[in-house]
Amino acid sequence: MLRRAVLERAVLKRAVLERAVLKRAVLERPAAVLAAVALVMAPAPAEADQVRDAVTPVLESLNVPRAWTMAKGGGVTVAVLDSGVDAGQADLAGSVTAGPDLTNGAGPPGARPKRLHGTNMASIIAGHGHGPGNALGMIGVAPEARLLSLRVILERDEPGFAEFTGAERFAGTIAEGIRYAVDHGADVINLSLGRSYPTPREREAVAYAIRRNVVVVAAAGNGGADRTAKRGGHTRYSYPASFPGVISVAAVDAQGGHAGFSNRNSGVVVSAPGVQVIGAGPDGGYWIGDGTSPATAFVSGIAALIRSRHPGLAPALVTQAIVASTRNRPASGYDRAVGFGLVDAAAALTASDGLAGARMSGAGLPADRRFADGPVRPVPVVHRSGGLVFAYVLVCALALAGLTGAAVCLRGAPRDPGESSDVV
């Protein structure tokens, strides 16, 4: 039995925290102790075992265990730009470096950050489990990767949420976080968040990351069930996901079908599980969530595996490896709901092996060389008489007027009595 406490979905003015619902998972406990478990956050071993049992089938559906024979994320840093990560969570302990809190000052003095959404995403990306042999609790896609946590948003029920969404000084936290992550060694940036309009600062920050060889993965958004989306069949774009160079991730259910809440638009690149996905929460809790947020975290984990196997592989080639290796690919090759299909971790690593030797620079000629031989000659410019050009235009206009008049006359001519107007 699962007992769930539903959290209200966060709709931010400046950054929409892209999640449908997050629920506290109290797994298979006797009824007599359910109330106590809801208050005591530290998980018992039996609960942690069931957490591992719950996440393993999802990882297997993405071929992650087979991918671990090739890479586990060692040597890679994934920046998690979110509501903060609990570095003391048992399944993340020792893997998290906390960066600056870019929301500082939004909440009242002494208010403790909630860090639920960010911890949940971090555990899907790089949870390593705990206990003997790390066999208990949450295991992520890239368990040997390191995490850089940057708090760039507040959750809706945090003190200071209204200040954060209304004050101009917090308008650029996501852009600032991207630049900080790039400058402090991130190989992959996970953005399980978004807004319905682009900003120049975020566009420039994303371009800055990609120019400096950082892979950017972002949530496609959870507006697929909105009334306008159902009517038109094409949901609004979400940003930063829809900026060029970003891997925009949609959500699918356990059967691989498009999740109804997931945005449908031509910015979607690939898809990953986003329905009833379990992950760790702060203070030892475990939560179940729906949304493009967990789907994004799975893809960031796969990007980390690729970067671990092929350090420095260009973001475009990491994207190519992920796209070229998808499963459940739509019949047409691409679909606005699921992109190029469901990601496959092992196949993506294999595809990256074939791309690792590709040349991303030096393919052209130096700036002082030309493709043609011989001396450089000026481009000839043909000068036309202004009067001659005017005459040409006048003749064409008169001819067009004559054709128009002839058409009008023919339309007004009487119809032959034996002529039929039916089209066969």
N, C-alpha and C positions, 0 to 999 in steps of 0.2 A: 504494500500500500504506500502511496506517496501523499504526504501532507504538504500542501503548497501555500505559501503566502505570496499573493500576487502583488508585485510592485507596479505603481503607475508608470506608464511609459513617459520618458522624458522628451518634451518637445522644447528645444532651446531656440531662442531668437537668433543667437549668433552661431550656435553649433548644435545641430540636432543629434542627440545621442542615439544612434541607429540601433534600437533594440525593440522588439515587440513586447515581450514580458520576460522577467526573470523571476524564478520561483525557488524558494528554499526547499531543498530536497531532504526529507527525513525518511530514510530508506529502511523498510522492513523492520520496524521496531515494535515491540509489544505495545498495545494500546495504553497500558498503565504508565508508560514512561514517555509517551509522546509529548506531553506538556513540558516535561523537564528538558527533553532534547531541544525543544524550540527555544529554550532560554540558555542552555549550556551549549556554547558554540563549538567546543572541542569535540572532534569526531571520535567515536569508539572504533576499534579495529574492525568489527563486523561491518560497520557502516562504510569504512574506507575500502574494504574488500569489494563491496557492492558498487562503489564508485568506479573501481577499476573494471569490474564486470560490465558496467554501463558504458564506459568510454571505449573499451576494446573493440566492439563490433563496428563502431563508427570509424575508428582508425583502420580497421581491416577493410572496410568498404572503400577506403581511399588508397589501399595497398601500402600503408605506412610501415607495418612490420617488415615487409620485404624491402622497403627502401632503407630501413635501418641496417641492412647488411652492407650498404654502400656509404651511408653517412648518417650521423645523428645530430648534426648542427654544431659540432665542436669548432671553436675559433670564430664563430659568427655572433654578432650583436644585433638583436632586434629591438628597435625602439617602439615602445607602446605608448602612444599619445592618447590619453584617456583621462579617467577620473582619478587615477592613482592606483598603485599596486601595493598590496600588503607584502612587504619583503620578508616578513616573519612567517608567512603561511608555510606550513610544513612541506608542501609539494613544490615550493619555489625557493626555499631557504638556500642562501648562498649563490643564487643566480641573478639577483636583482641589484642593479645600481640605481639609486634614486637621483634624478636630476632636479632642477629647480621646480617649485610649484608656481606656475605662471598665472594661477588664479589667486595668488596670495593677496589678501585684503578684501576679497569679496565677502567672506564670512566673518562673523563676529570673532573677537579675540578668544582664543582657546578652543574654538570649534574644531572637532576632530573630523578630518575628511572621511567620507564613507568608503570610497575605494572599491565598491562592489563590482561595478562593470569592468573596471580596469584589471582587477585581480582575476576575474573570470576569463577575460581575453588572454591574459598572460599565461594562465594555466593551460589553455588550449594550445598555445604556441609552443611553450617550453616547460610545462610541468614535468618534474622528474620523479614524482612519487616520494614516498617516505617509508620508514620502517625497514625491517631486514631485507636487504637486497633491493630497496626501493620498490617493493612489490605491492605496496598499499597506496591508495589514494589516486590522485590525478596524474596521468602521463600524457604529455603533449606530443605534438608532431616532431619537434626538434628538441629532445630532452637535454641535450648537451649545449644548447645555445645559451648565451647570456642575454639578459633583458635590461634595457635602459628605460626606466619609467619616468614619464613626463606628464605631470598633471596639467591639462590644458582646458578641461571642462569640469563643471559641477553637475552632480546628479540632481534631479528635480526636487527631491525631498531633503536636500541639504540646506542648512542655514546659509543665507547669502546667495541663493539661487537668483532671486529677483535682482539683486545688485549686479551679479555677474552678467545676466542677460540684458540689463539696461544701461550699464555704464560703458561709455565709449573706450575707456582705457583697457577693457578686456576684449575688444573687438579683434585683436590680432594674435590671440594666444596660440591658435593652431599654427599659423605661419611662423611665429617665433619658435614654437616647439619643433617644427620641421627643420628649421635652420640650426637650432641647437643640436638636434640629433645628428645631422650631417657633420657638423663641426666637432662632434665628440665620438666619432668612430662607428656610427650605426651602419650596418650593411643592408638592413631591411627596415622600413618604417611601416608599422601597422596603424591604420586609421579606421577603427571600427566606429565611425562617427560621420557626420556630414551635414550639409545644409542645402536648401533648395535653390540657392543662387551662388554664383561665383564671386570671389573678391580678387582684386588685383594682387593683394599681398599674398594670398594663398597660391594663386597661379604662379607668381614669381618664386615662391618658396619651393613649390613642387619642381619647377624647372631647375632651380638651384640644386636640389637633391639629385635629379637625374643627371645633370651635367657632371656631378661629382660621384657618379657611379653608384648611387644608392637606389635600391629597388623600393618602389612605393606601392602599397596595396591598400585599397579603401573599399568601404561598404557601398553597394549600389543603392541602398535605401529601402525603407519598409513602407512605401506608399502604394504598393500594388493593389491594396484592397480599397483605396479611396474611391469615392463615387466618380470623380472625373477620370480616374484611371480605368475603371470598369467601362465607362461610356466610350472612351476614345481608344482603349487598348494600348496606349503608349503613355507611360507614367513620366512625370517630370524627371529631369536629370538631378543627380545629387553630386555635390562637390565637397571635397576634392576628387571624388571617384571619377568624374567625367572629364577631368583635365587630361590632355594628351600625355601619354607615357605611363599613366597610372593603371594598375591592374584592378579593374572594377569587378567586384564579386557579388553575384546573386546567390540566393538560397534555394536549396531543394530539400524535399522531405526524405524520409528513410527509404522510399522506393525510387528515388532519383527524379521524381516529378517536381515541377516548379512549385515552390511554396507561394500560396496566394498572396501573401503580404509583400513579397519581394518585387521590387521595381522592374518593370519591363521597359527597356529603352535601348537604343543602339549604342549606348556607352558600355553596356555589360560585356565583359570579356570572357569570364568563366564562372562556374558555379561550384558550390560545396555545401555540405550539410548545414542546415540552419533551423531545424525543427526538433525540439526536445533534446537539445544538446546539453550535457552536463559539464560543469566546470567548477573550479574552486572559488570560494569567496573569502573575504577577510575573516580573521579570528577563527580559522579552522572549519568554516561552514562549506557546504557544497550546494550549488544552485543549478537549476535547469532553466534554459533560456531558448527562446525562439527569436530569429532575426537574421539579418545579413551580417550582423556583428560577429557571431561565432563562425559563420562561413568565411568571413574575411580572415579571421585568425588562423583557420586551417590553411588557407592559401599562403599566408605569411610564413607559416611553419614550413611549408614545402619550398618556398623561396629560400628560406634559411638552409634547408638541406642541400639545395643546389649550390648555394654560395659556399657551403662547407666543403663540398666535393670539388668545386671549381672556384677557388677564391678570386674575387675580382671580376668574375664573368659579368659582362655588360648587362644593364637592366633590360635592354631590348632582347638580348639573347636568353635571359632568364624567363622573360615573358614568352618568347618563342618556344622554349622547352616545355613550359606549362601548357601552352595552347595546343601545340602539335601532338601532345600525348593524352589528350582528354578521352574519356569514355562517354558512352551515352550521347554521342555527338548527334545533333539534330540532322534529319534527313537532308536538309538543304545545306548542311555544313555549319550554319549559324542561325541562331534564333535570339530575338530580343529578350526572351525570358531567362534563358540559361547560357547565353553566349555561345562559346564553342563547345560547351559540354561540361561534364563533371571531371574535376581534377583527379589525377592518378599520380601519387607521389613516386612510386617506383618507376613508372614509365617516364615521368618527367626527368628523373635523374639519368635514365638511360638516354633520353633525347639530348640532355645537356652534354653528354659525352661527345656526341657528334658535332656539337656547336662550339666546344671549348677551343678548338683551333682556329676559329673564324677570326679574320682580321677586321677590326673595327676602326682602324686608322691606317694611314699610309697607303691606301689603295689608289689614291689619285697622284697627280704630279705635283712637285714642289711649286710654290707660288711664282718662281721665276722661270718656269718651264711652260711650253705650249704644246698642244697636240699636233699642230700643223708645222711643217718645215718651211724654211725660207724666210725672207724678211717680212716684217710686219708692215702691212699696207693699210692706209686709211680706208674706212668704209665709204664707198661712193654714195652721195646724196643726190637724188634726182629732183630737180626743181620743176614744178608745173606752173603754167600760167594761170593766174587767178581767174582771168576771163574765160579760159577754156574750161576750167572746172565748173564755173557757173553755167556755161552753155550746156555741159553734159547733164547737170542737175535739172535744168529747165526742160530739156528734151525728155528726160525720164518722167518728170512730173506730168507733162502733157500726155505722154503715152499712157500713164496710169489713169489719168482722168478719162481718156478715151475708152479704155477697157471697162472702167466703172460704168460709164454711160451706156455702152453696148449691153452690159449685163442687165442693167435696169430695163432697157427696151425689150430684151428677150423675156424677162420675167413677166412683163405686162402683156405679151402677145397672147391672142385667144388660143385656147386649148382645142386640139383636134377632137371631135366628138367621139372618135373611136379609141382615144388614148386613155390608158388606165393609170391611176396614181398609186396603185398598190406596188409595194416593193417585194420582190420574190426572194 
